[in-house]
Amino acid sequence: ILCLVALTCPHLLAADEQPRQRTITVIGEADVKVTPDKVVLTCGVKSWDKKLQSAKQKNNEALKKTFDICESLQIPKENIQTDYLSVYPEYESDWWSGKACKGFYVYNTFSITITDMTKLEDLITQLLEAGVNQIHDIRFMTSDLKKYREQARQMATAAAKEKAEKIAEVLDQKIGIPLEITENTIRGDIGAGDRYYRNANVMAQVQTSLNVNSTLESLSETVALGKITVRASVKIIFTLESKSS
């Protein structure tokens, strides 16, 4: 009986079979080159002494010089932020072996934000001479990230549409309406919050026994001011239609 119904009512089966919609999927990408208007310098002071109080005093002296340097360069106090503070002992051997304590390390990491790019090299020079012995990172940023991100997004969308049109043209087709639009996140290009930064690949461990002048010379080459890149990537699915339709 079931077979008879299927044979006598073929239109019931055909109603469930929808023609597959033809689509084309493309990804558009765009870069916007921007001159940075802000730099965040992350550095630290690591001090050691047999006595904890002496190690803390050495660290505090270097930090005080840091604040004095920033004040002389007219960098606002609110642009100096403490990121990390650590105090830990050093033993003759593993601490659980019962060996005597050799001394203490005091480690302080802080960040300095400057908006006058001409002060960067002078700031680094003075900090190293004042006792700052670690430079972890230099971040070049733009305060108008939203503006440039939107510009890059529009360019990426236009690039995706153009790519789809050219591919369809080769196949003697045309694109229709967009069915789906997805913005892709590009890792490593967009900073936290509303910031954009480029890691300058600066990881300098400056020991007091090294020649500070040679270190400064190598750093000045590394932190040469250039352009940062704001990137956008957009994935779009268009319907694909015949030119005759």
N, C-alpha and C positions, 0 to 999 in steps of 0.2 A: 504493500500500500504506500509506503514511504517513497519507493522508487517511482511509482506511478505519479505521485504528487510532484516530484522533482521534474519529471519528464513533461508533464502537462503544464507546469508553471515555470518555464525557464526565465521569465522576466523577474521572478523573485530573487534568483541568484545574481542576475546581472545588476540589480539595484544595489547590491552590496559591494560590487567591484568598481571602485572609483579610479579613474586614470591617475597615474602618478604625476605629481606636479614637478615640472622641470625647473631646476634651480642652478645657480652658480654661486660659489662661495669664494670670497677674496679677502685678503688682508692688506690694509693700507698702513704705511708707516711714514712718519715725518719727524724731522729734527729741527729745532729752533736754537740757534747759537745766541747766547746771551753773555753780555759783559757782567761779571759779578759785582755786586755793590756791598757785599758783606763777607767777612772772613771770620771763622771760628777756629781759634788755635787751642788745641788741647795739649797740655804739657803737665809735667810733674816734678816733684822734688823728692828724692830718696836719700835719707840720711842714716848714718850708722855710727854708733859709739858704744863703748863698753858699758856706759851708764845710760839708763833710759832718759834721765833728765837732760843729759848733754845731747843726746840724739834729737830730742824734741826741740831743744834750744837751737841747734843747727838748722833744723827744718823751719822753725819760726823765723829765724833771721833771713833765710832765703825768701820766705813768703812775704816778709815785710818789705824787702827790697823790690819784690815783684809789684806790690801795691804802690810803692813809691815811683817805680818806673812808669806804671800805667797812669799815675797822676801827672807825671811830668809830660807824658804824651797826650794828656787831656782825654784819656779814656775813662768814661763814667764808671763809678764803683759798681753800679748795677750790671755792668757788662762783664763782671768777673764773678764766676760761680765755682764753688767747690764741688767737685764731682765724687771724690772718693778719699777716704782717710783710713789708714791702716797702721797699726803698731803691733809688731810681733818680734819675739826673741830669736836669737840664733844660738844653737847649742854646739858643743864640741863634736857631738855625734847625734844620733837620733834621740829625741827628748825622752823616749820611754826607756832608754838604756841607763838613765841616771847620770849622764855626763853633765858637767858644769855648763852654765850659760856663758857664752862668749861675749854677747852684747845684744843690742837692740836695733831694729830697723824702724824708722818712721817714714811712712810713704804718703804723700799728699798729691792728689791729682786735681787740676782745676782747668777751667776753660775761660778764654778771653775773647770777646767779640769786638771786632773793630769795623768801622764803616769807612774809614779813610785808608784806601789801599796803599798809599805811599808810606804808611807807618809800619807796614808788616815786617819788612826786612830789618828796620831799626829796632823794632820790638823784639824780634828773635835774637838779634845780636846782644842787646842789653840783658835779656833774660838769661842767656847762657853765661854771660860774664858775671851775673849776679848769683849764680849757683843753681839755676834750674838745669837739671841733668837728664831730663827725658822730654822728648817731643813726640807725642803719640800720633797726632793727626792734624791736618790743616784742611778745613772745609771751605771751599769757595761757594757762595750762595747768592741767590737773588731774592729780594723782598717782594718781587712782583711775580712769584711763581704761578699764581692763579691765572694771571693775564697771559703768560707765555704758554702755560699748559693748554689753555683754551685755543690759543693760536695753533699750537702743534696738533691738537685734536681735530680742528677744522681742516688743516692741511692733510692729515691722515685720512679723514673721511673722503675728501675730494680725490685723493690718490687711489683709494679703494674703488670708488665709482669709475674713475678713468681706466683702471686696470680691468674691471669687469666689462666695460664697453669695448675695449680693444680686443679682449679675448672673444667676446661674443661676435664681434665684427668678422674675425677670421673664420668663424664657423657659420657665417651668413645668418646670424641671429641678432637679437637685440635684448637688452635687459628691461625688466619691468619694475614693479614696486619692490622696495626692500622688505623682506619678511622678518629679518632678525638683525639686530645691531648689537655688537658686544665690544666693549673697550677692554683691551688686554693690558695687564699690569706688567711693566718692564722692570724686573728686579735690578737693584743696584743703581738706578738712575734717579729715583725720587726719594727724597729724604723724609724723615719723620714729620708728621704734622703738615704745615704749610711751607716747608722748606725744601729747597733743592740744593744738593751739594755734589761736588766732585771730590772724591778722595784723592789727595795729592800724593799718595803713596809715601808719606813721610813717617818713618818709624826709627827715629834717631836715638840711640843710647849714647849719651855723651858722658864719658868718664872724666874725672878731674885730671887724670894723668895724661889725657889726650891734648893735642894742640887745639885750642878753641878756635883760632883763626882759620885753620884748615877746615874745621867742621862748619864754620859759618860760610866759608866759600862754597862748599858743596851744597849746603842748604839753600843758598841764594840762587843757585842754578836750578834746584828742584822746585822751588816755589814761585818761579817766574809766572806772572799773571797772564792768563790767556782767556779763552772763552769756556763757558760751561754749556752743556747740551741738555735741553729739555726735550724729552722724546714722548711720542704718542703712537699707539698702535690700535687700529680698529678693524674688527672682523665684521663683514656684512654679507648676508645671504640675500641675493636678488632672485626674482623669478626670471626664467629664461623663456623668451617668446620668439616665434617666427616673425621675420620682417613683414610678411604678408598679412599678419593678424592685426 
